[in-house]
């Protein structure tokens, strides 16, 4: 597969019609899907790439935005040492979490060089602004991501406390509107790593869906709720005192919304800090300082009212909780 380019991942021409893209995705999904793969070895990473590519290219608006970014990337390449070459292509994938973002001064120099190149190419001031915004977006995730040292330290402390488990959430008429469907882990922790794979229940054009975790909960109305929804957003709510308030929300970059796809969701909670990752990529650093009590952890869906179609189901697997408590 051509890493970093959605068209290369799906093995289609950038001018391909939607039906061609869909056919290519389905062909490759049959080949690499973990449940019925036609090749040997670990195909999870390839399936994640396919899901990510198809979720963008199948959506008219997302594809148009991606094409604009792709065209911009073909103008230049930034080398780690600082060189710039016109006419090359930058990697499409976000900067890995373990890298440090460029310093403000270096960013300014790079943006200035890009702007100059584009001005000479006839791009004008708007093109220079677009380059700056592009770099800001690429570095935003890395700037707030936990360091590799932090991840290593937490992973070394972790011990399996519950799972891994699998099951099916059923959206009944009642739960589709009013009730959270959840699978509780038989463990009480404050600091932990929670992981689960949620399978996309249906195409997002058919209806909304969500998935996520309940944690640090000591009752139905006293908990954090972390929700990843089919509109490619995440939201962290703190429930307590008879109500809820939103602590954080933002884009859920890397979310797979295509039918037959899945999303690997991972939450690390350590003291007042939380780290949300999706399909192997860092999404957000969360402030968990408002509730530091130990509590139950659960995988969940239908966290928002109406985010489920009655009579449909969502499958999950690999739900595990690793304790970080001393």
Helices and strands as residue ranges (DSSP letters): H 6-10, H 18-32, H 44-57, H 60-73, E 76-78, E 84-86, H 104-120, H 124-144, H 148-157, E 159-170, E 181-189, E 192-199, E 210-219, E 222-229, E 233-240, E 243-251, E 262-270, E 273-278, E 281-287, E 295-301, E 313-323
